[in-house]
Amino acid sequence: MDKNLFAITPPMGWNSYDYYDTTVDEKAVKANADYMAKHLRQYGWEYIVIDIEWYAHDAGSQRSKYQYIPFWEAEMDEYSRLLPDPVRFPSSANGAGFKPLADYIHDKGLKFGIHIMRGIPRQAAARHTKILGSDMLACDIADPSNVCFWNPDMYGLRPELEGSQAYYDSIMKLYAEWGVDFIKCDDICRMDAYTAKKEIIMLQKAIINSKREIVLSLSPGPARIEEAWHYEKYANMWRITDDFWDKWELLLNMFERCELWQNHVGPGCWPDCDMLPLGQIGAAFGHEHPTNLTYPEQITMMTLWSVFRSPMMLGCELTKLDEKTLKLLTNADVMDLLPNSFGAEQVMRSSSQAIWRSFSVDSTEDLSTAAYVAVFNFRENAAPVKYDPEDITCRDAVLTATLDRPCRELWTGRTYPSLSLALAEAVEPHGAALFKCGD
């Protein structure tokens, strides 16, 4: 199997973290899957991903003291492999694991994903449990000096020992049996640990050995641009930012990050801008609230993620989406950029504005057919976003050739006889406009 044939287009779906943190349960997962199947699937949204500590007993019960309760009991099999907590996931009892829940999600026409931490459970090392396919024990392959600084659940592995690859093979074998389609591996992307680079290779090898097409997503960021080749060769997605939340300054910073990674976007290889903090978020953190991003800022976020072709994972409680937010997520013309555009490039960026352009898959080399142009207003007041084709610092042949062509703004549906006239329109503060030119 060729991992680049997985996730040919940017994955789109829902992740439990922004709303539930460590506390998501089977009922909530099913409710969000039901909503996605009914309201979002036809627009490309298809992954349901259970985030961190699905294996932990009593997760979230000491939230005033710990996000992750240190050295607490976790559900685990005889081969050192973590299993779903049967209290929160009742269908996993008696060794069924996530297969019943995955089957439920697949029956909805959706795909199923889980979060994992790099390494092997500390609990397994302490109990000297077995490794499937190896004579080594968990305590043999675990490296107690190789730990995540923010989560206490795991030890890193010793990549030089055959038991380490056998362990990763064993968990991917189990996940393939469950029907997992997507793995988000944490404590690995920014390579804090000296073994992380090798463990990325080991994970990808284990996926290939599993004989199942499983998308590999790496967290947390920011990813290291000097390791771009490594991410592209061994993963499908990698975070280019630390946790992204509903703050304008974080969104503004994403323009710099996307510019840095714009030449590393392509089939099976997706720099990841992180989850979309839309709708209701933050419940398990003790402050459930609607996103703090203004509606124009939400348009800006969706436009940047779309033109850059970042994976899109919703972090909200889907069943609480309001009509205005749902409309953002079901704009078929905007969602079409993820599977059907290419060659995105930031033409210019200043303290007051930015311009991106990309091609539709219908485009040809003579630039005679459709192109996308996205403009962003960073100001505190409404103003046009200006493009000067004579300015050598931002001159772009594609955009210049597009100025006299008719266009349509994809958020409003409004048409213009030329892009030049469209660009004369004021854009809302912190807002954006997205044009398809030459339809």
C-alpha positions in Angstrom: 0.0 0.0 0.0 1.1 3.6 -0.8 0.3 5.9 2.1 0.0 8.8 -0.4 -3.2 7.1 -1.7 -4.8 7.6 1.7 -6.4 11.0 2.2 -6.1 12.1 -1.5 -8.1 15.1 -0.5 -7.9 16.9 2.9 -9.8 15.0 5.6 -13.0 16.6 6.9 -14.8 15.7 10.1 -15.4 16.1 13.8 -13.1 15.7 16.8 -14.3 15.5 20.3 -11.6 17.5 22.0 -12.7 21.1 21.9 -16.0 20.4 23.5 -15.4 17.2 25.6 -11.7 17.2 26.3 -11.2 13.8 28.1 -14.8 13.1 28.9 -16.5 12.1 25.7 -18.6 9.0 25.8 -20.4 6.6 23.4 -23.7 8.4 23.6 -22.1 11.7 22.6 -20.1 10.2 19.8 -23.2 8.6 18.3 -25.2 11.8 18.6 -22.5 13.7 16.7 -22.3 11.0 14.1 -26.0 11.0 13.6 -26.0 14.8 13.1 -23.0 14.6 10.7 -24.7 11.9 8.6 -27.9 13.8 8.3 -26.6 17.4 7.9 -23.0 17.4 6.8 -21.9 14.3 5.0 -23.1 15.4 1.6 -20.7 18.4 1.8 -17.6 16.2 2.5 -17.6 15.9 6.3 -17.1 12.3 7.1 -14.7 11.5 10.0 -15.8 11.0 13.6 -12.7 11.1 15.8 -12.5 10.3 19.5 -9.8 12.4 21.1 -7.5 11.9 24.1 -7.9 9.3 26.9 -10.7 7.2 25.7 -9.0 4.4 27.7 -8.8 6.3 31.0 -10.9 5.4 34.0 -12.6 8.4 35.8 -11.4 10.8 33.1 -12.3 14.4 33.9 -13.3 13.6 37.5 -10.4 15.7 38.9 -10.5 18.5 36.4 -10.0 21.2 39.0 -6.5 19.6 39.7 -5.6 17.7 36.5 -6.4 17.6 32.9 -4.9 14.1 32.8 -4.9 12.3 36.1 -1.4 11.1 36.7 -0.7 7.4 37.1 -4.4 6.5 37.1 -5.9 3.2 36.0 -6.4 2.7 32.3 -8.2 -0.1 30.5 -5.7 -2.5 28.9 -5.4 -6.0 27.4 -2.8 -8.6 28.2 -0.6 -7.4 25.4 -0.2 -3.9 26.7 -2.7 -2.4 24.3 -5.1 0.2 25.6 -8.8 -0.5 25.3 -11.9 1.8 25.6 -13.1 2.5 29.1 -16.3 0.3 29.3 -18.0 2.8 31.6 -18.0 5.5 29.0 -18.1 3.1 26.0 -20.4 0.3 27.1 -20.4 -1.5 23.7 -16.6 -2.1 24.1 -17.1 -4.5 27.0 -15.9 -8.1 26.9 -13.1 -7.4 24.6 -15.2 -5.9 21.8 -13.1 -2.7 21.8 -14.3 0.0 19.4 -15.6 -2.4 16.8 -19.3 -2.0 17.6 -19.0 1.8 17.7 -17.0 1.8 14.4 -19.6 -0.4 12.8 -22.3 2.1 13.9 -20.4 5.0 12.4 -19.6 3.1 9.2 -23.3 2.2 8.8 -24.0 5.9 8.7 -21.6 6.2 5.7 -19.0 7.9 7.8 -15.4 7.0 8.9 -14.1 6.4 12.4 -10.9 7.7 14.0 -9.2 7.7 17.4 -6.4 9.6 19.2 -3.3 7.9 20.5 -0.3 9.0 22.4 3.2 8.1 21.2 4.8 5.2 23.0 3.5 2.4 25.4 1.5 2.8 28.6 3.5 3.4 31.8 1.0 1.0 33.4 2.1 -1.8 31.0 5.8 -1.2 31.9 5.1 -1.3 35.6 3.1 -4.5 35.2 5.7 -6.2 32.9 2.9 -7.1 30.4 3.5 -9.0 27.1 4.0 -7.7 23.6 2.1 -9.5 20.9 4.5 -10.9 18.3 7.6 -10.5 20.5 9.3 -12.3 23.4 10.0 -8.9 25.0 7.9 -7.3 27.7 6.6 -3.8 27.9 9.3 -3.0 30.5 12.0 -4.0 28.0 11.0 -1.6 25.3 9.8 1.3 27.4 12.3 4.2 28.0 11.4 5.8 31.4 13.6 8.8 30.5 11.5 9.4 27.3 8.2 11.0 28.4 5.7 13.5 27.3 6.0 16.7 29.4 2.3 17.4 29.4 0.6 14.0 29.6 1.6 11.3 32.1 0.2 8.2 30.4 3.0 6.8 28.3 6.7 6.1 28.0 8.5 6.5 24.7 9.8 3.4 23.0 13.4 2.2 22.3 13.3 2.1 18.5 16.4 0.0 18.2 14.6 -3.0 19.9 12.5 -5.3 17.7 9.9 -5.4 20.4 9.1 -1.7 19.8 8.1 -2.2 16.2 6.2 -5.4 17.2 4.3 -3.2 19.7 3.3 -0.6 17.1 2.4 -3.4 14.7 0.2 -5.0 17.4 -1.8 -1.8 18.1 -2.4 -1.1 14.5 -3.5 -4.7 14.0 -6.0 -4.2 16.7 -7.2 -0.9 15.3 -7.6 -2.5 11.9 -9.7 -5.2 13.4 -11.9 -2.5 15.1 -12.3 -0.7 11.7 -10.3 2.4 12.5 -9.8 4.7 9.5 -7.9 7.6 11.1 -5.2 7.8 13.8 -4.3 11.1 15.4 -0.9 10.5 17.2 0.1 13.0 19.8 3.4 14.0 21.4 5.2 13.4 18.1 4.7 16.1 15.5 7.1 18.7 16.8 9.6 16.0 17.8 10.1 17.0 21.4 11.5 13.6 22.1 14.7 12.3 20.5 12.9 9.2 19.3 9.9 10.9 17.7 11.3 11.0 14.2 11.9 7.3 14.2 8.6 6.6 15.9 6.8 8.3 13.0 8.5 5.9 10.6 7.5 3.0 12.9 3.9 4.1 13.0 3.7 4.4 9.3 5.2 0.9 8.8 2.7 -0.5 11.3 -0.1 1.0 9.3 1.2 -0.6 6.1 1.6 -3.9 7.9 -2.0 -3.7 9.1 -3.2 -3.9 5.5 -5.9 -1.2 6.3 -5.9 2.3 4.8 -5.6 4.4 8.0 -4.9 8.1 7.8 -2.0 9.2 10.0 -2.3 12.6 11.6 0.5 14.0 13.7 0.1 16.4 16.7 0.8 18.7 18.4 2.5 21.5 16.4 4.1 23.5 15.3 5.7 21.1 12.9 9.3 21.8 11.9 9.6 23.1 8.4 13.1 21.7 8.1 11.5 18.2 8.5 8.9 18.8 5.8 10.2 15.9 3.7 9.9 13.5 6.7 6.3 14.5 7.3 5.4 14.2 3.7 7.0 10.7 3.3 5.6 9.1 6.5 2.3 11.0 7.4 -0.8 12.3 5.9 -1.4 15.3 8.1 0.8 17.3 10.5 -0.1 20.2 12.7 1.5 23.5 11.8 0.4 25.2 15.0 0.0 24.5 18.7 -3.7 24.1 19.8 -5.7 26.6 17.9 -8.5 28.3 19.8 -11.1 31.1 19.1 -8.9 34.1 19.3 -8.3 36.6 16.5 -4.5 36.9 17.2 -4.2 33.1 16.7 -6.1 33.3 13.5 -4.0 36.2 12.3 -0.8 34.2 13.0 -2.1 31.4 10.7 -1.4 33.5 7.6 2.3 33.4 8.4 2.2 29.6 9.1 0.2 28.9 5.9 2.7 30.9 3.8 5.5 28.9 5.3 3.9 25.5 4.4 2.1 26.5 1.1 4.5 24.5 -1.1 4.0 21.3 0.9 0.3 20.7 0.2 -0.8 17.8 -2.1 -2.5 14.5 -2.3 -1.9 12.5 0.9 0.2 15.3 2.4 -1.7 18.0 4.3 -0.2 20.6 6.6 -2.9 20.9 9.3 -4.2 24.3 10.7 -5.9 22.4 13.5 -9.6 22.2 14.5 -12.2 24.8 13.7 -13.4 26.4 17.0 -16.9 27.1 15.7 -20.3 26.7 17.5 -20.4 25.7 21.2 -17.0 24.7 22.6 -15.2 24.3 26.0 -17.8 22.4 28.0 -15.4 19.9 29.7 -13.0 22.8 30.4 -15.7 24.4 32.6 -16.6 27.3 30.4 -18.9 26.2 27.6 -19.4 29.1 25.3 -20.1 30.0 21.7 -17.0 30.7 19.7 -15.4 34.1 20.5 -14.6 34.7 16.8 -16.9 37.3 15.2 -18.9 36.1 12.2 -16.5 37.9 9.8 -13.6 36.2 11.6 -15.3 32.9 11.1 -15.6 33.6 7.4 -11.9 34.5 7.4 -11.0 31.2 9.1 -13.1 29.1 6.7 -11.8 30.9 3.7 -8.1 30.5 4.7 -8.5 26.8 5.6 -10.3 26.3 2.2 -8.0 28.1 -0.1 -4.9 26.7 1.7 -6.6 23.2 1.7 -6.1 22.4 5.4 -7.8 19.4 6.8 -11.0 20.5 8.5 -12.0 19.1 11.9 -14.9 20.6 13.8 -14.3 20.9 17.5 -17.9 21.8 18.6 -20.9 19.9 19.8 -22.6 19.3 16.4 -26.1 18.9 17.9 -25.9 22.5 19.2 -25.0 24.1 15.9 -27.1 27.1 15.0 -28.4 27.8 11.5 -25.8 30.5 10.8 -22.9 28.3 11.6 -24.4 25.3 9.7 -24.6 27.6 6.7 -20.9 28.2 6.9 -20.2 24.4 6.9 -22.6 23.6 4.1 -21.6 26.1 1.4 -20.9 23.6 -1.4 -19.0 26.2 -3.5 -16.5 26.9 -0.7 -16.2 23.2 0.4 -15.4 22.4 -3.2 -12.0 24.0 -2.9 -10.7 21.1 -0.7 -11.1 18.4 -3.3 -11.0 20.5 -6.5 -8.4 23.2 -6.3 -4.6 23.3 -6.3 -1.6 25.6 -6.3 -2.6 27.9 -3.5 -0.2 30.8 -2.9 -0.2 33.9 -0.7 0.3 36.7 -3.2 0.8 39.4 -0.6 0.5 40.0 3.2 0.8 43.2 5.2 -0.3 44.4 8.6 -3.6 45.4 7.0 -4.5 42.8 4.4 -3.6 39.6 2.6 -4.4 38.0 -0.8 -4.3 34.3 -1.8 -5.0 32.8 -5.1 -5.3 29.2 -6.4 -6.5 27.3 -9.4 -9.6 25.3 -9.9 -9.1 21.8 -11.3 -10.7 23.2 -14.4 -7.8 25.6 -14.9 -5.3 25.2 -17.8 -1.8 26.5 -18.2 -3.0 29.4 -20.4 -4.9 30.8 -17.4 -8.1 31.0 -19.6 -10.3 29.2 -17.1 -11.3 29.4 -13.5 -9.1 30.6 -10.6 -9.9 31.4 -7.0 -8.9 34.6 -5.3 -9.3 35.1 -1.6 -8.9 38.5 0.0 -8.6 39.3 3.8 -9.0 42.6 5.6 -7.1 42.7 8.9 -8.2 46.2 9.7 -10.5 47.3 12.5 -12.7 49.0 9.9 -14.3 48.0 6.7 -12.1 48.6 3.7 -11.3 47.2 0.2 -8.4 44.8 -0.2 -6.2 46.4 -2.8 -4.0 44.6 -5.4 -1.6 46.6 -7.5 -0.3 44.7 -10.5 2.5 47.2 -10.9 3.8 46.5 -7.4 6.8 44.1 -7.9 6.6 42.9 -4.3 3.3 41.2 -4.8 2.9 41.0 -8.6 1.3 37.7 -9.6 0.7 36.7 -13.2 -2.4 34.6 -12.5 -4.1 37.3 -10.4 -3.1 40.1 -12.9 -4.6 38.0 -15.8 -7.8 37.5 -13.7 -8.5 41.2 -13.0 -10.7 41.7 -16.1 -12.6 38.4 -15.9 -16.1 38.0 -14.4 -16.3 36.5 -11.0 -18.6 35.3 -8.3 -18.2 35.8 -4.5 -18.8 32.3 -3.0 -20.1 33.3 0.4 -22.7 35.7 -0.8 -23.3 34.4 -4.4 -22.9 37.9 -5.8 -21.6 38.2 -9.3 -19.3 40.9 -10.8 -18.4 41.7 -14.4 -14.7 41.8 -13.4 -12.5 41.0 -10.4 -11.3 44.6 -10.4 -14.8 45.8 -9.7 -15.2 43.1 -7.0 -12.0 44.2 -5.3 -13.3 47.8 -5.0 -16.0 46.5 -2.6 -15.3 47.0 1.1 -14.6 43.9 3.2 -15.8 43.8 6.8 -13.3 44.2 9.7 -11.3 41.0 10.2 -13.4 39.6 7.3 -12.7 38.0 3.9 -14.2 37.5 0.5 -13.6 34.4 -1.8 -14.0 34.8 -5.5 -14.2 32.2 -8.3 -13.2 33.9 -11.5 -13.8 32.8 -15.1 -16.7 30.4 -14.3 
